[in-house]
Amino acid sequence: MNITLSPAGRLYLEGDDLRNFNELREAFRRGNGHGLLSLDTFFTQTAEGPAEPPRAAKILTEPPREANLVKAPTGSFNYWQSFARRYLSFFSTVPDLDEHDFTRSSICVALSPYDLNQFLFNVPPMKGGEYVTRRRLLQLWSEIQAAIHVEIQESGKKVSEFLRGRFPHWSVSWGVCFHLTETAAASGRPFTFHVSYFNRFHHYPIVKALENYSTPEQEKYLIRLLTPIQQAAEKSSYLGQMIESAEILQTSHWTTDQTFQFVKEIPQYEEAGIVVKVPSNWREKHPSRPRLGLKIGEKPPQRVGLDALLDFASTVVLDDDELKDDDIQNLAKEFEASERLTYFKNRWVEVDQERLGRILEKSKLAAEKMADGLTFAQGLRMLAGVRRDDDKDTTVISGSWLEETLKKIREPGFYDRID
């Protein structure tokens, strides 16, 4: 069974065994949003029947075993299921959902630029994959949002009750959170990791969950709380090791190698419904990465107009900071001396010599290609993100003159002052 995207933006099921997917077919006939939401819980039974719920105490004390689940048959199914689950992971953590009146207003859950890029750049081979664009993904995201609002109103239930019945893996009232924090950069273990569970008001150490939900009557709630950890551990050997060693029940001090391994698996944790908190200065939940900075319009052009030539320069940037030549050389030396993460200019940077070399080569090529500058119109197109080579390693920076000019253009009454 495959999921196909049409040029018009409709999702369809295709395959030889569609009679086994009647409920899913009906959901997609109703609309993209309803179909995508139905993907979350479609494959939830084992080949022999419903899976027996695990004992709650075993989830955090035994290593994970391979679940005997009916596997999604294609990459397209996994891709769209992950897309829908990303929405549910955000929606289920919105505070005070039970108090919201969906008959008066909707709740807008934004798709972050990081997640948008992840889905855009990781489209699997599938029919209609060429139609997966930023605009189309945002449209499908909004259709999921509209569909869940309709289904909540149709259910006549509180949101928490609706989610427990329709999407049992997602809970409004509680959840699990992985916390990664920085300690002293000079120490051999500069990061701290711990796990908590939370309700709408507080975070508690995860070990407290085993104490607070210890009765047989409460065990089903504890299983629901801890299931995301078990699901994530089925895909993450690193998390499985933490469970087996009971490290997940205590605060741990990590080396840069341990931290790097954890960071690589953050998308898997979040896909399972775990909230992940990292240092607040990390962008896209990741240590800093060098990027190519294309700086345009530092100086005023010699004449005015859309065809006026703007000066152009290429550089290497970390976050919003442009690196000087000496900084770039020092960063290269740090990369040679480190393996995973290095502390450079008051921030943690992912060590990637290949990436840095690629950026320096692109910087050289860009400087040669645009040695004569570029027009004002071309500069505006680059700032708007309209480039032939849409490259996530690259950022466009407006220089001092262009930044000031654009600021004036945005001022109220600017066009009224033009003769």
N, C-alpha and C positions, 0 to 999 in steps of 0.2 A: 504494500500500500504506500502510495506516494501522495504528497501534498504539492499541488501545482499552483503557481501564481500566474494569472492571466495578464495580458497587457493593460486591461482595464482595472486591475487591482483586486480581482476576486480570487479567493482561494478555493481550490477544488480538490476532492479526493479522486485518485486514479489508481487502478489496480485490478487484478483478476478476482480478488476475494472481497469485494465491497459489500456483499450481502452479510458479512460478519461485522460490518461497521455501520449498521442502519442508524443507530442513535447519533453517531458522529456525523453521518451524512446529513441527517435532519438538522443538526446544530449549524452546520456550515450553510445549508440552504436558508436558514433563518438570517444568517449574516456572518461576516468574517469574525466579528467580535465574539459572538456566541460559540462559533466553532473553535476559535482559539482557546477560549476559556475551558471548553470541554476536553481539550487535550491534556489538561493538568491531571485529571483523575481517570483517564481512559484505561491505561494499562496499570491496574492496581491489584490484579489477582495472579496467583501462581498458575502454572500449567495444570495442577491438580485441583485447584479451587482457591478460595480465599486463604491468604497467608495467615498462619497462627500468630497473634500478637506476641512480641517478645516480653519476657519479664522485665520490668522497668529497671531493676537493680543490675541486670546483666548488660544493659546498653552502655553503661559507663565503666564496666569492670571486665568485659570480655572483648577480645579482638573481633572485628566485624567478619562475618562470613558472607560469601557471595550469595546474594538473594536469588531465589529461583523465580524471577519475575518474567512475564511475557515481555520480550524486548521489542521496542519500537523498530519496525522493519527497515526503515530508511533514515538517511541523514536528514532529509527534509522534515520528517516527523520530529526528530530530536531538535532540529533548529527552531521550528515554530513552537514546539512545546516549551523550550527554554525561553523564547520570547514572551509567551504568555505568563510563564512562571516569574519572569522578571517583574512584570506588572504587578502580579499578586504579592510578590515580596515587598514592594513599595506600598501598595494599597493597604495591606494588612497591618502596617506599622503606623498608619495615620492616627494621631490621637483623637479620642472622643468620637469615634465612628458611630457608636450607638446613639449618641445625642444628635447626630446630624439629620436634618430633614431633607431627604432626597427628592421630595415632591416640590420643594422650593428652589433648590440649587444642587448642582453637582459638585463632586470633589475632583479637582484637577491634580493628577499625579504626573509629574514631569519625567520624561525619559532623559536621563543625564547625557551630556555630550560623550562621555566615556563609554557608556553602555550603547549609545547609538553607533559609535564607531566600531565597537566590538561586534555588533550584529552586521554592520555594513561590510566590514573587512573579513568576515568569517562565514560568508554564505557558502554552503556546501554545494557540490554539483547536483543540480536539480532542474527540472523543467520550469522555465520562467524565472530562473535565478537572475537573468540579465535585467529583470524589471524591479529588482530589489534596490531601491534608491533611498536616500535620506528622506525625501518627501513621502515615499510610499510607506516606509517604516513608521514615520510619525503619524500617517493617516491610519494605519492598522492599529497603532497604539491608542489613538483616539476612539477607534471603533470598539476596542476591548473596554475602554472606559465607559462608553455609552451602553454597551451590552450589560456590564455588571450593574450599572445603575438601574436598568430595566429589570433585571432578574431580582435585584433586592426588593424593588417595589412590588413585583409580582408575588414574591414569597410572603409578603406581609409580616416578616419577622424582623427582629433586631439584626443588625449587621453581624454581630458575634455569633448569633444562632444560625444565620444564613451561611456564614463561612464554615462553621463546624459541620453543617450538613452537606453543603455543596463542594467545599474544598477543605477536607479534614486536616490537611497538612499545614493549613494556615490558621493562626489564632490571633484574634485581636487583643485578648487580655494578657497574653504573656509571650515570651520568646526567649531565645538563647542568644547571647552576645559574646563574641570573641574580642578581647581588648589587647591591643599591642601599643605599648608606650615606650618612649625613649627615656633612658637614664643617663648616666655620665658617659659621654662619648669616648673618653679616654680609657674606660674600663674594658676588660676583656669580654664582658657580657653587657653590651650597651642597651639591650632591650628587655622589657618585662612583658610577660604574657600571662593572662588569666581569663577564665571563663565565668560569665555570670548568667543568671536568668533574671528576667525583669517582668514587672507588670506595668500598668500605666503610670505608676508613681515612683517606683524604686527599682534599683538593681541589687541583687543578692548573689553571694558566691554560689556557684553551681552545686557545691557539696550540700548546701542548705536545702536544695530541692529534695534530696534523698531523705532528709530529716522531716521537712515540712509536709511531704506527701507520702508518708510511710505506711498508712493503713491500707488494707485491701480495697476499701471503697475508693480511695484516692489514687490507686495505682494507674487507672486508665488515664487520668489527667497527667500523671508523671510521664507515662509512655508517650502521650501526645506532645508533651514539652520536649522530650529528649529525642524523639524520632528524627528531627533534622540532623542531629549529630551522627546518628547511626547511618542515615542516608549518605551524608558527606563522607563518612569513613569508608563506605563501600567503594568510593572512587579515589580516596586519598590514603595511600599507605602511610604517609607521615602522621595524619590524624589517627589512623589505626594504631600506630606505635605509641602515641600519647595516651590512648585509651588503655592499651595493654599494660603500660607501665604506671598507670594511674596518675600520670603527670597532668592530665586534664583537670583533675580535682584540686590542684594546688597552683599557687603562683610560681612561675618559672622565670629564671633569668637566662636570656638567650644570647648566643653568639651571633655574629653577622651571617654565618652560614645557615643557622637554624631560622633566622628571620627571613632570609632570602627564600628558603624553601616554603615557608608559610605564605609569603607575599605572592609567590607564583600560584598558589592554590586558592587564593581569595575568591576568584570567580566561582569555583566549585562549592565553596562554603555558602556563598550568597545564593547560588542556584538552589541549594537545599533548604533555603529559608533562614539561614543564620545571619544575624546582623554582625557586621565586622567594623570595629572602630580602630583606626590607625592614627598616628600623630597628625594633628590638625594642619600642619604645614605641608603634608603630603598631598599632591594633586592626583586625582583619579586613583586614590588609595594605593599609591606607589611611590617609592623614593624618586628623587629627581633624576631626570634623564637629559643628557645634552641634546639640543635640537639646533637645526639650522635656522638662523634668523635672517630674513631678507628685509633690510631697512631701506625705505624709500622716502624721499622728500625731506632730507635733513636741512638742505639749503633752499632759498627761494629760486625758482626757475628764472631764466632770462626774459621770458615773456609769458603772457597769460593766455589760457585757453585749454581745451581738452587735449590738444596736440602738443602742449608745452612739455618739454623734456624735464623730468625729475631726476635728481642724482640717485644713485643706487649703491648699496654696499651690502656685503654678506658677512655674517659673523656667527659665532657659536653662542647660544644662550642656555642658561640654567634657570628654569622658571621664568621670571621676568628680567633677569639680570644678564646683560651682555658681558661676555668674557673678553678681556684683552688678550693680546698675543702671549704675554707671559702667563696669564691664567690658563690658557689652552695648553701650553707646554707643561705646566705644573699638573694639570688634570691628566694629561697623557702619562706622565710619570707615576701618578697615583694609580692609574689603571694598570700599569705594568707591575706595580708592587702589591696589588690586591687581587682578590679572586671574585668576590661577590658584591660587597658594599664598601664604600670608602667615605670618610667624613671630609668634605671639601667645602670651604667657604661657608661654614656654619650650617651645613645641611648634609644629609645622607644622599649619596649618589650611587645609582646602580652601575657597577663596573661592566662595561661593554666596549671593548677595544674595537671590535668590528663596526659597531654603530658609530663610534667617534670617527674612525677612519672614513666611513661612508659619508658622514656629514662634512668632514673637511674636504673630501673630494668634490662633493656637491657644491660647497662654498666656492671652491676654485673655478668650477665649471660655470656657475652662475655669474661670478665676477667677470669672466671672459665673455660670456654671452651678452651681458648687459653693460658692457664697458661704456657705451655711449649713453646710458640712461634709458628711461622708458617714459612713455607719455603719461600725462595726468590721468587719462581715461584708463590706461593699462594699470596704473597704480591703484585706482579705485576698485577695479575688478579684482585685483589681488587681495586688497583689504577685505573685500566682500566674500573672499573664499572661492572665487571663480578662477580656477587654474586648471591647466590641462593635466598636470600631474598632481592629483589630489594626494598629498603626502603627509602622513601624520607625524613625520619627523621634522616637519617644516612649519615655521610660524612667520607671519608677515608683520612687520613693525612700522608704524608711521613715524617719520622723523619729526624734528622740532617744528619746521615750517609747515609741513602737511598737517600735523596734529593741531596746530594753532588755526590753520585755515579751515579745517573741518569743524573745529569748535565754533568759529564765527558763523559758518554756514548753518549750523544747527540752532543758532540763537533766534528767538522769536523776532519777526519783523525784518529778517535779513533781506529777503527778496523785495520788500517794500522800499528798501533804501537804494535799490539798484535803479539807475536812470534808464 
